[in-house]
Every structure is written in structure tokens, then in C-alpha cells.
């Protein structure tokens, strides 16, 4: 009866959006491009390590870690770092957990608890254990945004959730997003719920396609934190349907693949004349931020707000630059979550995702 109740709850949380089919199709196509990028890379091991470092930096930074990208890199490489001991430990734990990711079974409660223990070792009480007290997510002004499930119900809810995920016939991209959302909704731990939710989605995806062990999904979430948290809150409202969160995560996954391809290109061409110990520094220091990077990007956004059907050629003519330049900026804007393509390249249009850009 309890299992049937949870399945009903999940079905209520999860109603399909027609846009998902297009996003899933785009992700499939991009995975083929990722494979080609790796085949053309001079050093796949180095490329993957760069991407994982970005993921570790992003996932810990979302939770308030104050180390810079360079400091995170030094911690991972075993170099001494001057910083808060707690932040350093968080990075060390996350690095270990992500390196163990492929050994975990995504449908095992034991492995979920083991991963949480690794992520939070020496950092939180009840590390690797379900919480024994009730908790709530509270905004800085004291407003309660969300209350986790009652502590006494948490273990059985997580068991049922993972059973649901294992048995579900839906696409892994959808199932992994639902599991991520439900872990945040149940809030099974006193601390570390965000980190374990993001890790577990990556785990489910890498069991579907091993390339996802290296995709910088967390980086795109970090660069779009406001939308990440808004999608969580929107999913709590309106009948508690997690459609907004699934849509956000599919977009983040799509953009993470673009980012990986972009980093592979930078590693291959822009760093080919740098010494080996400078390649990592170059790529990490050129991680895109959550704002348009220059005047052309801003002008593109303004034009697309007024006429979303403009092509690269038309944008180039309007701004007196080549369509190749336009395509390069559009790719960056997509990676940073400013725009997305709706429909096909020939008959579709651009959607500006962040309201009115000025």
C-alpha cells in the first residue's frame, strides 16, 4: 500500500511536457558530437579531468564553498592551499565521491548512504545516515520554502523512490531528473541533500551512457542557480508537479554537452602551444560566467527579444559581423542558459530564457 501511495505521488509530480521530446533528441545528437570531440582530443584523460574539476568546483560552490577554481584544482592535485579547512575537506570529499561514482548502484539505498558518507565525512552530524529530526528549507528572511518529509517516513520513502526509478520505463534523462527532484523534496539528510541529488542524477545518467560520468552538469547548474532554485520552488507549487524542474535539468544537461564540446575544442586548439601544466589553468580560467560576455552577445539578445526568428545571417547583417561570429556567440549564450532553440534549425525560433535583457 505504501509503495502504491508513493507511485501515485510520483505520477502526480511528473506530467510530460511536449518540449521534452525535442530536448531529449538534441541530447542524443550532442552525445554523438561529444564522442567525436573526444576522439579528436589529444588527451582524453586530461579533458575528462578538467571537466570533473569544474563539476567539483560548481557543486561545492552552490553550497557556499569559498574556494576559487584555482584553489579547488590545487586541492585535487594535492598542493597546499590556504583556505577554510571545512571548504578544503568538502572538495576532497567530493573528489573522492565522484571518482567512486561508477562503482555505485543508483538503485541501492546502501550505496546512496555510502556516497553521502563520503561527501560529508567529518563535516556533518549523521554522515551517511538518514536524518532523525524534521527539517525545513528556510529563506534568509525566515520564510519557510519547503518542509522535508517527516523523519520517521524518510527511510521507507527513499527505498520506494529508488524502487520506482529502477522499474520505471521512462527515458533515463527524465527518470534521473525526477530522482534528483524527489531527493530534494524528501530531504533525507540533515545536510548534503543538494550534493547527493546532483551526484545521483549524474550516476543514473552515466549508467545509461558512460560519457555522463564526465559531463559538467553541475557547472551549468551553478551558472544558473537562480533558475535552478526557482524550478524547485515552481515544482512545489501548482499541484506539486515537477515538470519545471525536469525542463530545467534537461536544458542544463543539453548545455553541459555544448560546454564539454567547447572545452574539448579549447583544449585542442587554443592551448596547443602552451606547456602541459598551463593547459588546465587556461581552460579553468575561461569558464563562462552567468552574464553576457561582451557587447555583441548583449546586442544579439536584444534583437532576439524583438524578433526570435532571426537567423545567424540576418543577425550578422544587423550587427555588421560575420555569421560565423554570430554562431560562436550564440553557442556561448546557449551554454550560459540565456537562450534555447525551439523547433528545428530551419523553421524554429530562439527563446530568451531570462526575461527582458537590457
FENSUL-V119070 format. One record per residue. N is the residue number from 1. SS is DSSP state (@ for helix, = for strand, . for the rest). PSI is psi in whole degrees, -180 to 180 (* if undefined). D_FIRST is the distance of its C-alpha to the first C-alpha in whole Angstrom. Layout:
# FENSUL-V119070
n->N ss->SS psi->PSI d_first->D_FIRST
n->N ss->SS psi->PSI d_first->D_FIRST
This chain:
# FENSUL-V119070
n->1 ss->. psi->-43 d_first->0
n->2 ss->@ psi->-42 d_first->4
n->3 ss->@ psi->-43 d_first->5
n->4 ss->@ psi->-38 d_first->5
n->5 ss->@ psi->-42 d_first->6
n->6 ss->@ psi->-42 d_first->9
n->7 ss->@ psi->-42 d_first->10
n->8 ss->@ psi->-42 d_first->11
n->9 ss->@ psi->-44 d_first->12
n->10 ss->@ psi->-40 d_first->14
n->11 ss->@ psi->-37 d_first->15
n->12 ss->@ psi->-36 d_first->17
n->13 ss->@ psi->-21 d_first->18
n->14 ss->. psi->95 d_first->20
n->15 ss->. psi->134 d_first->22
n->16 ss->. psi->150 d_first->25
n->17 ss->. psi->129 d_first->29
n->18 ss->. psi->-27 d_first->32
n->19 ss->@ psi->-22 d_first->34
n->20 ss->@ psi->-36 d_first->31
n->21 ss->@ psi->-41 d_first->33
n->22 ss->@ psi->-44 d_first->36
n->23 ss->@ psi->-43 d_first->35
n->24 ss->@ psi->-42 d_first->33
n->25 ss->@ psi->-42 d_first->36
n->26 ss->@ psi->-40 d_first->39
n->27 ss->@ psi->-41 d_first->37
n->28 ss->@ psi->-46 d_first->37
n->29 ss->@ psi->-40 d_first->41
n->30 ss->@ psi->-32 d_first->41
n->31 ss->@ psi->-34 d_first->40
n->32 ss->@ psi->-39 d_first->43
n->33 ss->@ psi->-35 d_first->45
n->34 ss->@ psi->-44 d_first->44
n->35 ss->@ psi->-42 d_first->45
n->36 ss->@ psi->-42 d_first->48
n->37 ss->@ psi->-42 d_first->49
n->38 ss->@ psi->-38 d_first->48
n->39 ss->@ psi->-32 d_first->50
n->40 ss->@ psi->-11 d_first->53
n->41 ss->. psi->143 d_first->52
n->42 ss->. psi->-23 d_first->55
n->43 ss->. psi->90 d_first->53
n->44 ss->@ psi->-39 d_first->49
n->45 ss->@ psi->-45 d_first->48
n->46 ss->@ psi->-41 d_first->50
n->47 ss->@ psi->-45 d_first->48
n->48 ss->@ psi->-38 d_first->45
n->49 ss->@ psi->-41 d_first->45
n->50 ss->@ psi->-46 d_first->47
n->51 ss->@ psi->-41 d_first->43
n->52 ss->@ psi->-37 d_first->41
n->53 ss->@ psi->-43 d_first->44
n->54 ss->@ psi->-39 d_first->43
n->55 ss->@ psi->-43 d_first->39
n->56 ss->@ psi->-46 d_first->40
n->57 ss->@ psi->-47 d_first->42
n->58 ss->@ psi->-46 d_first->40
n->59 ss->@ psi->-37 d_first->37
n->60 ss->@ psi->-35 d_first->38
n->61 ss->@ psi->-35 d_first->40
n->62 ss->@ psi->-34 d_first->37
n->63 ss->. psi->7 d_first->37
n->64 ss->. psi->7 d_first->40
n->65 ss->. psi->135 d_first->42
n->66 ss->. psi->0 d_first->46
n->67 ss->. psi->143 d_first->47
n->68 ss->. psi->169 d_first->49
n->69 ss->@ psi->-43 d_first->48
n->70 ss->@ psi->-40 d_first->51
n->71 ss->@ psi->-41 d_first->50
n->72 ss->@ psi->-43 d_first->47
n->73 ss->@ psi->-42 d_first->49
n->74 ss->@ psi->-40 d_first->51
n->75 ss->@ psi->-46 d_first->48
n->76 ss->@ psi->-34 d_first->47
n->77 ss->. psi->6 d_first->50
n->78 ss->. psi->18 d_first->51
n->79 ss->. psi->152 d_first->53
n->80 ss->. psi->139 d_first->54
n->81 ss->. psi->133 d_first->53
n->82 ss->. psi->106 d_first->54
n->83 ss->. psi->175 d_first->51
n->84 ss->. psi->128 d_first->48
n->85 ss->@ psi->-38 d_first->47
n->86 ss->@ psi->-43 d_first->43
n->87 ss->@ psi->-41 d_first->43
n->88 ss->@ psi->-44 d_first->45
n->89 ss->@ psi->-39 d_first->42
n->90 ss->@ psi->-44 d_first->40
n->91 ss->@ psi->-44 d_first->41
n->92 ss->@ psi->-44 d_first->42
n->93 ss->@ psi->-45 d_first->38
n->94 ss->@ psi->-41 d_first->37
n->95 ss->@ psi->-44 d_first->40
n->96 ss->@ psi->-44 d_first->38
n->97 ss->@ psi->-43 d_first->35
n->98 ss->@ psi->-34 d_first->36
n->99 ss->@ psi->-22 d_first->38
n->100 ss->. psi->-5 d_first->35
n->101 ss->@ psi->-45 d_first->33
n->102 ss->@ psi->-10 d_first->33
n->103 ss->@ psi->-12 d_first->32
n->104 ss->. psi->149 d_first->29
n->105 ss->. psi->118 d_first->26
n->106 ss->. psi->-16 d_first->24
n->107 ss->. psi->11 d_first->20
n->108 ss->. psi->122 d_first->21
n->109 ss->@ psi->-37 d_first->20
n->110 ss->@ psi->-45 d_first->23
n->111 ss->@ psi->-35 d_first->25
n->112 ss->@ psi->-45 d_first->24
n->113 ss->@ psi->-37 d_first->25
n->114 ss->@ psi->-42 d_first->28
n->115 ss->@ psi->-41 d_first->29
n->116 ss->@ psi->-39 d_first->29
n->117 ss->@ psi->-40 d_first->31
n->118 ss->@ psi->-43 d_first->34
n->119 ss->@ psi->-33 d_first->33
n->120 ss->@ psi->9 d_first->34
n->121 ss->. psi->128 d_first->36
n->122 ss->. psi->15 d_first->38
n->123 ss->. psi->-35 d_first->37
n->124 ss->. psi->157 d_first->34
n->125 ss->. psi->155 d_first->33
n->126 ss->. psi->37 d_first->29
n->127 ss->. psi->129 d_first->30
n->128 ss->. psi->16 d_first->28
n->129 ss->. psi->147 d_first->25
n->130 ss->. psi->146 d_first->22
n->131 ss->. psi->152 d_first->24
n->132 ss->. psi->3 d_first->24
n->133 ss->. psi->158 d_first->25
n->134 ss->. psi->147 d_first->24
n->135 ss->. psi->163 d_first->26
n->136 ss->= psi->149 d_first->27
n->137 ss->= psi->118 d_first->29
n->138 ss->= psi->131 d_first->32
n->139 ss->. psi->164 d_first->35
n->140 ss->. psi->-26 d_first->39
n->141 ss->. psi->9 d_first->39
n->142 ss->. psi->-5 d_first->37
n->143 ss->. psi->130 d_first->34
n->144 ss->= psi->118 d_first->31
n->145 ss->= psi->-34 d_first->29
n->146 ss->= psi->140 d_first->26
n->147 ss->= psi->129 d_first->24
n->148 ss->. psi->166 d_first->21
n->149 ss->. psi->152 d_first->18
n->150 ss->. psi->139 d_first->18
n->151 ss->@ psi->-38 d_first->19
n->152 ss->@ psi->-24 d_first->17
n->153 ss->@ psi->-13 d_first->14
n->154 ss->@ psi->-50 d_first->16
n->155 ss->@ psi->-47 d_first->16
n->156 ss->@ psi->-33 d_first->12
n->157 ss->@ psi->-41 d_first->12
n->158 ss->@ psi->-42 d_first->15
n->159 ss->@ psi->-49 d_first->14
n->160 ss->@ psi->-37 d_first->11
n->161 ss->@ psi->-47 d_first->14
n->162 ss->@ psi->-34 d_first->16
n->163 ss->@ psi->-42 d_first->14
n->164 ss->@ psi->-46 d_first->14
n->165 ss->@ psi->-40 d_first->18
n->166 ss->@ psi->-35 d_first->18
n->167 ss->@ psi->-15 d_first->17
n->168 ss->. psi->136 d_first->18
n->169 ss->. psi->-4 d_first->21
n->170 ss->. psi->166 d_first->23
n->171 ss->. psi->140 d_first->26
n->172 ss->@ psi->-30 d_first->26
n->173 ss->@ psi->-36 d_first->28
n->174 ss->@ psi->-49 d_first->25
n->175 ss->@ psi->-44 d_first->22
n->176 ss->@ psi->-36 d_first->24
n->177 ss->@ psi->-39 d_first->25
n->178 ss->@ psi->-45 d_first->21
n->179 ss->@ psi->-45 d_first->21
n->180 ss->@ psi->-50 d_first->24
n->181 ss->@ psi->-45 d_first->23
n->182 ss->@ psi->-31 d_first->19
n->183 ss->@ psi->-37 d_first->21
n->184 ss->@ psi->-35 d_first->23
n->185 ss->@ psi->-48 d_first->21
n->186 ss->@ psi->-38 d_first->19
n->187 ss->. psi->63 d_first->22
n->188 ss->. psi->-14 d_first->21
n->189 ss->. psi->157 d_first->25
n->190 ss->. psi->-33 d_first->28
n->191 ss->. psi->157 d_first->30
n->192 ss->. psi->11 d_first->30
n->193 ss->@ psi->-40 d_first->27
n->194 ss->@ psi->-45 d_first->29
n->195 ss->@ psi->-44 d_first->31
n->196 ss->@ psi->-34 d_first->28
n->197 ss->@ psi->-44 d_first->26
n->198 ss->@ psi->-41 d_first->30
n->199 ss->@ psi->-42 d_first->30
n->200 ss->@ psi->-32 d_first->27
n->201 ss->@ psi->-44 d_first->27
n->202 ss->@ psi->-38 d_first->31
n->203 ss->@ psi->-48 d_first->29
n->204 ss->@ psi->-42 d_first->27
n->205 ss->@ psi->-38 d_first->30
n->206 ss->@ psi->-22 d_first->32
n->207 ss->@ psi->-27 d_first->30
n->208 ss->@ psi->-47 d_first->30
n->209 ss->. psi->115 d_first->34
n->210 ss->@ psi->-22 d_first->36
n->211 ss->@ psi->-27 d_first->38
n->212 ss->@ psi->-11 d_first->35
n->213 ss->@ psi->-19 d_first->36
n->214 ss->. psi->-2 d_first->39
n->215 ss->. psi->138 d_first->38
n->216 ss->. psi->56 d_first->39
n->217 ss->@ psi->-43 d_first->36
n->218 ss->@ psi->-33 d_first->36
n->219 ss->@ psi->-43 d_first->40
n->220 ss->@ psi->-33 d_first->39
n->221 ss->@ psi->-44 d_first->36
n->222 ss->@ psi->-42 d_first->39
n->223 ss->@ psi->-11 d_first->41
n->224 ss->. psi->45 d_first->39
n->225 ss->@ psi->-40 d_first->37
n->226 ss->@ psi->-43 d_first->38
n->227 ss->@ psi->-34 d_first->36
n->228 ss->@ psi->-53 d_first->33
n->229 ss->@ psi->-35 d_first->32
n->230 ss->@ psi->-40 d_first->33
n->231 ss->@ psi->-34 d_first->30
n->232 ss->@ psi->-48 d_first->28
n->233 ss->@ psi->-40 d_first->29
n->234 ss->@ psi->-31 d_first->29
n->235 ss->@ psi->-22 d_first->25
n->236 ss->@ psi->-22 d_first->24
n->237 ss->. psi->-175 d_first->26
n->238 ss->. psi->53 d_first->26
n->239 ss->. psi->13 d_first->22
n->240 ss->. psi->55 d_first->21
n->241 ss->. psi->124 d_first->22
n->242 ss->. psi->20 d_first->23
n->243 ss->@ psi->-46 d_first->26
n->244 ss->@ psi->-38 d_first->29
n->245 ss->@ psi->-42 d_first->28
n->246 ss->@ psi->-44 d_first->27
n->247 ss->@ psi->-44 d_first->30
n->248 ss->@ psi->-47 d_first->32
n->249 ss->@ psi->-37 d_first->31
n->250 ss->@ psi->-41 d_first->32
n->251 ss->@ psi->-41 d_first->35
n->252 ss->@ psi->-40 d_first->36
n->253 ss->@ psi->-45 d_first->35
n->254 ss->@ psi->-47 d_first->38
n->255 ss->@ psi->-29 d_first->40
n->256 ss->@ psi->-34 d_first->39
n->257 ss->@ psi->-41 d_first->41
n->258 ss->@ psi->-44 d_first->44
n->259 ss->@ psi->-42 d_first->44
n->260 ss->@ psi->-43 d_first->44
n->261 ss->@ psi->-41 d_first->47
n->262 ss->@ psi->-44 d_first->49
n->263 ss->@ psi->-38 d_first->49
n->264 ss->@ psi->-40 d_first->50
n->265 ss->@ psi->-44 d_first->53
n->266 ss->@ psi->-42 d_first->54
n->267 ss->@ psi->-37 d_first->54
n->268 ss->@ psi->-46 d_first->56
n->269 ss->@ psi->-50 d_first->58
n->270 ss->@ psi->-18 d_first->59
n->271 ss->. psi->12 d_first->59
n->272 ss->. psi->-24 d_first->61
n->273 ss->. psi->4 d_first->64
n->274 ss->. psi->150 d_first->62
n->275 ss->. psi->155 d_first->62
n->276 ss->@ psi->-37 d_first->59
n->277 ss->@ psi->-5 d_first->58
n->278 ss->@ psi->-15 d_first->59
n->279 ss->@ psi->-48 d_first->56
n->280 ss->@ psi->-44 d_first->53
n->281 ss->@ psi->-43 d_first->55
n->282 ss->@ psi->-49 d_first->56
n->283 ss->@ psi->-42 d_first->52
n->284 ss->@ psi->-35 d_first->50
n->285 ss->@ psi->-9 d_first->53
n->286 ss->. psi->28 d_first->52
n->287 ss->. psi->130 d_first->49
n->288 ss->. psi->143 d_first->48
n->289 ss->. psi->177 d_first->48
n->290 ss->. psi->37 d_first->46
n->291 ss->. psi->155 d_first->49
n->292 ss->. psi->137 d_first->51
n->293 ss->. psi->-20 d_first->54
n->294 ss->. psi->-179 d_first->57
n->295 ss->@ psi->-41 d_first->59
n->296 ss->@ psi->-43 d_first->58
n->297 ss->@ psi->-44 d_first->54
n->298 ss->@ psi->-41 d_first->54
n->299 ss->@ psi->-38 d_first->57
n->300 ss->@ psi->-45 d_first->54
n->301 ss->@ psi->-44 d_first->51
n->302 ss->@ psi->-43 d_first->54
n->303 ss->@ psi->-41 d_first->55
n->304 ss->@ psi->-29 d_first->51
n->305 ss->@ psi->-38 d_first->50
n->306 ss->@ psi->-32 d_first->53
n->307 ss->. psi->87 d_first->53
n->308 ss->. psi->-9 d_first->50
n->309 ss->. psi->3 d_first->51
n->310 ss->. psi->139 d_first->54
n->311 ss->. psi->170 d_first->55
n->312 ss->@ psi->-39 d_first->56
n->313 ss->@ psi->-45 d_first->59
n->314 ss->@ psi->-38 d_first->59
n->315 ss->@ psi->-41 d_first->58
n->316 ss->@ psi->-41 d_first->61
n->317 ss->@ psi->-40 d_first->63
n->318 ss->@ psi->-33 d_first->62
n->319 ss->@ psi->2 d_first->62
n->320 ss->. psi->42 d_first->65
n->321 ss->. psi->169 d_first->63
n->322 ss->. psi->155 d_first->63
n->323 ss->@ psi->-26 d_first->59
n->324 ss->@ psi->-41 d_first->59
n->325 ss->@ psi->-43 d_first->59
n->326 ss->@ psi->-46 d_first->56
n->327 ss->@ psi->-37 d_first->54
n->328 ss->@ psi->-42 d_first->54
n->329 ss->@ psi->-37 d_first->53
n->330 ss->@ psi->-40 d_first->50
n->331 ss->@ psi->-43 d_first->49
n->332 ss->@ psi->-42 d_first->49
n->333 ss->@ psi->-35 d_first->48
n->334 ss->@ psi->-44 d_first->45
n->335 ss->@ psi->-37 d_first->44
n->336 ss->. psi->0 d_first->44
n->337 ss->. psi->18 d_first->42
n->338 ss->. psi->-34 d_first->44
n->339 ss->= psi->160 d_first->44
n->340 ss->= psi->155 d_first->42
n->341 ss->= psi->129 d_first->43
n->342 ss->= psi->121 d_first->42
n->343 ss->. psi->-172 d_first->42
n->344 ss->. psi->169 d_first->45
n->345 ss->. psi->-33 d_first->48
n->346 ss->. psi->-41 d_first->50
n->347 ss->. psi->0 d_first->49
n->348 ss->. psi->-166 d_first->46
n->349 ss->= psi->168 d_first->47
n->350 ss->= psi->136 d_first->46
n->351 ss->= psi->122 d_first->44
n->352 ss->= psi->122 d_first->45
n->353 ss->. psi->-10 d_first->42
n->354 ss->. psi->40 d_first->43
n->355 ss->. psi->-153 d_first->44
n->356 ss->. psi->119 d_first->48
n->357 ss->. psi->133 d_first->50
n->358 ss->. psi->* d_first->53
